[in-house]
């Protein structure tokens, strides 16, 4: 359960990781804090370090620089291992095991095993307990992997795009189960996904990675409310000089911009409130937010 004194679900400071084989930094000087009890969307373009970050949090990798902590513990230590569950993209499972054998193994390895939760998730996918994992479809193997993770009753659940092989209906069912888990047990969930519309309906915190760093880390509603899409005559672009222009375009003398407000917005603008998806897409498609005053140069 979470409370005012509960430790951060995930905290990084000066975090860096470089793969020896590639010689390039996947993460560098990455710093952020995720509060407990949140469903966090971890977003970023391919190769930006999302999987690396989750593998570091899950204890599969060790930082080259800085530190990362889960529930105020170092990953892979006994204090973290019993409280954190990670589901990776490849979902390593024993293909010769049956579903029932896999759940029994989960029960033996986890003293806090929640049999009812694990079996409920399996039953929801109409998966026979006698079925061998190697014979299941990718989507059903995903259900088994998630059943193992949730059956552990973790305080922090890390999900590295585990639902990419599920159809929209099943993905919606799984997301509903995750939301219920967070609501009933205060479980912190960090979910990496490219399905931005889905994240808007389920996630209440956002960490956006760009160039190996956390460019955004904040409450999802606050992030959306801080942005506004403005449309108006390009001659008044200078009125945006005190704000952060994330993305802008011009058509003739008309300027359209997605703006992160830094105070009152002046000028004769038509305003629209963007969806979280629009805000995230704008931050993902720009190399970096444009500096204040850039639109004035466009109008010149």
C-alpha positions as CSV (number, residue, x, y, z in Angstrom):
1,X,0.0,0.0,0.0
2,X,1.1,3.5,-0.7
3,X,1.1,6.5,1.7
4,X,2.6,9.9,2.2
5,X,5.8,8.4,3.5
6,X,6.0,5.6,0.9
7,X,9.3,5.5,-1.1
8,X,9.4,6.5,-4.8
9,X,8.5,3.6,-7.1
10,X,11.4,4.4,-9.3
11,X,14.2,6.9,-8.9
12,X,17.2,7.6,-11.1
13,X,20.0,10.1,-10.7
14,X,22.9,10.6,-13.2
15,X,22.0,7.2,-14.6
16,X,24.1,6.0,-17.5
17,X,24.4,2.7,-19.4
18,X,26.5,1.9,-22.4
19,X,26.5,-1.4,-24.3
20,X,30.1,-2.7,-24.7
21,X,29.4,-4.3,-28.1
22,X,27.9,-1.1,-29.5
23,X,30.1,1.4,-27.8
24,X,27.2,3.9,-27.5
25,X,25.3,5.2,-24.6
26,X,21.7,4.0,-24.3
27,X,21.1,6.2,-21.3
28,X,23.3,9.2,-20.1
29,X,22.8,11.5,-17.2
30,X,19.2,10.3,-16.9
31,X,17.4,11.6,-13.8
32,X,13.7,11.3,-12.7
33,X,11.4,10.2,-9.9
34,X,8.2,8.2,-10.2
35,X,5.9,8.5,-7.2
36,X,4.4,5.3,-5.7
37,X,1.0,4.0,-6.7
38,X,1.0,5.4,-10.2
39,X,0.4,3.7,-13.6
40,X,3.3,5.2,-15.5
41,X,3.7,5.4,-19.2
42,X,7.3,5.1,-20.3
43,X,7.4,6.5,-23.9
44,X,10.1,7.3,-26.4
45,X,11.1,6.5,-29.9
46,X,12.8,3.2,-30.8
47,X,16.3,2.9,-29.5
48,X,16.0,5.7,-27.0
49,X,16.6,3.4,-23.9
50,X,13.2,2.3,-22.7
51,X,14.0,-1.4,-22.5
52,X,17.5,-0.6,-21.1
53,X,15.9,1.4,-18.3
54,X,13.4,-1.3,-17.4
55,X,16.2,-4.0,-17.5
56,X,18.2,-1.8,-15.1
57,X,15.2,-1.4,-12.8
58,X,14.6,-5.1,-12.9
59,X,18.2,-5.9,-12.0
60,X,19.1,-7.6,-15.4
61,X,21.7,-4.9,-16.1
62,X,23.9,-2.7,-13.9
63,X,24.5,1.0,-14.4
64,X,27.8,2.2,-15.8
65,X,27.2,5.6,-14.2
66,X,24.9,7.0,-11.5
67,X,22.2,5.0,-9.8
68,X,18.7,3.7,-10.1
69,X,16.6,2.6,-7.1
70,X,13.3,0.7,-6.9
71,X,11.2,1.3,-3.8
72,X,14.3,2.8,-2.2
73,X,16.3,-0.4,-2.8
74,X,19.0,-1.3,-5.3
75,X,17.7,-3.5,-8.1
76,X,18.5,-7.3,-7.8
77,X,19.1,-7.1,-4.1
78,X,16.9,-9.3,-1.8
79,X,15.1,-6.2,-0.7
80,X,14.0,-5.4,-4.2
81,X,13.7,-8.9,-5.8
82,X,10.7,-9.9,-3.7
83,X,8.9,-6.7,-4.3
84,X,9.5,-6.1,-8.0
85,X,8.3,-8.1,-11.0
86,X,9.5,-7.6,-14.6
87,X,7.9,-8.8,-17.8
88,X,10.2,-8.4,-20.8
89,X,9.4,-8.4,-24.5
90,X,10.7,-12.0,-25.0
91,X,8.8,-13.3,-21.9
92,X,11.2,-16.2,-21.0
93,X,9.2,-19.2,-20.0
94,X,9.9,-23.0,-20.0
95,X,8.3,-24.3,-23.2
96,X,8.0,-27.9,-21.9
97,X,6.2,-26.8,-18.8
98,X,2.4,-26.9,-18.7
99,X,0.5,-23.9,-17.5
100,X,-0.4,-25.6,-14.2
101,X,3.3,-26.5,-13.7
102,X,4.3,-22.9,-14.4
103,X,1.9,-21.6,-11.8
104,X,3.1,-24.1,-9.2
105,X,6.7,-23.0,-9.8
106,X,5.6,-19.4,-9.2
107,X,4.0,-20.5,-6.0
108,X,7.1,-22.2,-4.8
109,X,9.4,-19.3,-5.6
110,X,7.2,-16.5,-4.2
111,X,6.1,-16.6,-0.5
112,X,3.5,-13.9,-1.2
113,X,2.0,-15.9,-4.1
114,X,-1.6,-15.0,-4.9
115,X,-3.0,-18.1,-6.6
116,X,-6.5,-16.6,-7.2
117,X,-5.2,-13.6,-9.1
118,X,-2.9,-15.8,-11.3
119,X,-5.6,-18.4,-12.0
120,X,-8.1,-15.7,-12.8
121,X,-5.9,-14.2,-15.5
122,X,-5.3,-17.6,-17.0
123,X,-9.0,-18.4,-17.0
124,X,-9.8,-15.1,-18.6
125,X,-7.8,-16.2,-21.7
126,X,-9.5,-19.7,-21.8
127,X,-6.1,-21.4,-21.4
128,X,-6.2,-25.0,-20.4
129,X,-4.0,-25.7,-17.4
130,X,-2.7,-28.8,-19.1
131,X,-1.5,-26.9,-22.2
132,X,2.3,-26.7,-22.7
133,X,3.7,-23.2,-23.0
134,X,5.6,-24.0,-26.2
135,X,2.3,-24.8,-27.9
136,X,0.5,-21.6,-26.9
137,X,0.0,-18.7,-29.2
138,X,2.1,-15.6,-28.4
139,X,-0.9,-13.8,-26.9
140,X,-1.6,-16.7,-24.6
141,X,2.0,-16.9,-23.5
142,X,1.8,-13.2,-22.7
143,X,-1.2,-14.0,-20.4
144,X,0.8,-16.6,-18.6
145,X,3.8,-14.3,-18.1
146,X,1.5,-11.6,-16.7
147,X,-0.2,-14.1,-14.5
148,X,3.2,-15.1,-13.0
149,X,4.1,-11.4,-12.5
150,X,0.8,-10.4,-10.9
151,X,0.6,-13.7,-8.9
152,X,3.8,-12.6,-7.2
153,X,1.9,-9.7,-5.7
154,X,4.6,-7.2,-6.5
155,X,4.7,-3.6,-5.2
156,X,6.3,-2.5,-8.5
157,X,5.4,-4.1,-11.8
158,X,7.7,-3.3,-14.8
159,X,6.2,-4.1,-18.2
160,X,8.4,-3.8,-21.4
161,X,5.8,-3.7,-24.2
162,X,4.4,-7.1,-23.1
163,X,1.1,-6.6,-25.0
164,X,2.4,-5.9,-28.5
165,X,1.3,-9.4,-29.6
166,X,-2.2,-9.1,-28.2
167,X,-5.3,-8.1,-30.3
168,X,-7.1,-4.9,-29.2
169,X,-9.8,-6.7,-27.3
170,X,-7.5,-8.8,-25.2
171,X,-5.1,-5.9,-24.7
172,X,-8.1,-3.9,-23.3
173,X,-8.9,-6.7,-21.0
174,X,-5.4,-7.0,-19.7
175,X,-5.1,-3.2,-19.2
176,X,-8.3,-3.3,-17.3
177,X,-6.8,-6.0,-15.0
178,X,-3.7,-3.9,-14.5
179,X,-5.8,-0.8,-13.5
180,X,-7.8,-2.9,-11.1
181,X,-4.5,-4.2,-9.6
182,X,-3.3,-0.7,-9.1
183,X,-6.5,0.5,-7.6
184,X,-7.1,-2.4,-5.2
185,X,-3.5,-3.0,-4.0
186,X,-1.7,0.3,-4.7
187,X,0.7,-1.5,-7.1
188,X,3.0,0.9,-8.9
189,X,3.2,0.0,-12.7
190,X,5.7,1.2,-15.2
191,X,4.5,0.4,-18.7
192,X,6.5,0.8,-21.9
193,X,4.3,1.1,-25.0
194,X,4.0,2.7,-28.4
195,X,0.1,2.7,-28.3
196,X,-0.3,6.3,-27.3
197,X,-4.2,6.4,-27.3
198,X,-4.3,3.5,-25.0
199,X,-1.9,5.2,-22.5
200,X,-4.2,8.2,-22.2
201,X,-7.0,6.0,-20.9
202,X,-4.9,4.0,-18.4
203,X,-1.8,6.0,-17.3
204,X,-1.7,8.8,-14.8
205,X,2.1,9.6,-14.9
206,X,4.4,10.0,-17.8
207,X,8.2,9.5,-18.3
208,X,9.3,10.5,-21.8
209,X,12.8,9.6,-22.9
210,X,14.7,11.5,-25.5
211,X,18.4,11.3,-26.3
212,X,19.0,8.9,-23.4
213,X,17.5,11.3,-20.9
214,X,14.2,11.9,-19.2
215,X,12.8,14.9,-21.1
216,X,9.4,14.7,-19.3
217,X,8.5,13.2,-16.0
218,X,5.2,14.4,-14.5
219,X,1.5,13.8,-13.8
220,X,-0.3,13.0,-17.0
221,X,-3.3,15.4,-16.4
222,X,-0.9,18.2,-15.4
223,X,1.1,17.7,-18.5
224,X,-1.9,17.8,-20.8
225,X,-3.4,20.9,-19.0
226,X,0.0,22.7,-19.3
227,X,-0.2,22.5,-23.1
228,X,-2.5,24.3,-25.5
229,X,-2.8,24.4,-29.3
230,X,-3.0,27.9,-30.7
231,X,-4.0,29.0,-34.2
232,X,-3.8,32.6,-35.4
233,X,-2.1,35.1,-37.6
234,X,1.6,34.6,-37.8
235,X,2.3,38.3,-37.2
236,X,1.5,37.8,-33.5
237,X,4.0,35.0,-33.0
238,X,6.0,37.2,-30.8
239,X,3.4,37.0,-28.1
240,X,4.5,33.4,-27.6
241,X,8.1,34.4,-26.7
242,X,7.6,33.8,-23.0
243,X,6.3,30.2,-23.6
244,X,7.9,26.9,-24.8
245,X,6.8,26.1,-28.3
246,X,7.0,22.4,-28.7
247,X,5.9,22.2,-32.3
248,X,4.7,24.8,-34.9
249,X,3.7,25.0,-38.5
250,X,2.6,27.8,-40.9
251,X,0.2,27.9,-43.8
252,X,0.3,31.2,-45.6
253,X,0.1,33.7,-42.8
254,X,-1.6,31.3,-40.3
255,X,0.5,29.9,-37.5
256,X,-0.5,26.7,-35.6
257,X,1.6,25.8,-32.5
258,X,1.5,23.5,-29.6
259,X,2.6,25.6,-26.7
260,X,3.6,24.8,-23.1
261,X,2.4,27.8,-21.2
262,X,4.7,29.5,-18.8
263,X,2.1,32.1,-17.7
264,X,-0.8,34.0,-19.2
265,X,-1.2,33.6,-23.0
266,X,-1.7,36.9,-24.8
267,X,-2.8,37.6,-28.4
268,X,-5.8,36.9,-30.5
269,X,-5.5,33.1,-30.7
270,X,-8.0,30.3,-31.2
271,X,-7.2,27.8,-28.4
272,X,-7.8,24.1,-28.3
273,X,-6.9,21.7,-25.5
274,X,-4.9,18.8,-26.9
275,X,-5.2,15.2,-26.0
276,X,-2.3,13.6,-24.1
277,X,-1.6,11.6,-27.3
278,X,-1.0,14.9,-29.2
279,X,1.3,16.3,-26.5
280,X,3.4,13.1,-26.4
281,X,3.6,12.9,-30.1
282,X,4.8,16.5,-30.4
283,X,7.5,15.9,-27.9
284,X,8.5,12.6,-29.6
285,X,8.7,14.1,-33.1
286,X,10.8,17.1,-32.1
287,X,14.5,16.8,-31.3
288,X,13.8,19.2,-28.4
289,X,11.2,21.8,-27.5
290,X,11.8,25.0,-29.4
291,X,13.1,27.9,-27.4
292,X,10.8,30.8,-26.6
293,X,10.5,33.3,-29.4
294,X,11.1,30.9,-32.3
295,X,7.7,31.6,-34.0
296,X,8.6,35.2,-34.2
297,X,11.4,34.3,-36.5
298,X,9.0,32.3,-38.6
299,X,6.7,35.3,-39.0
300,X,9.5,37.7,-39.9
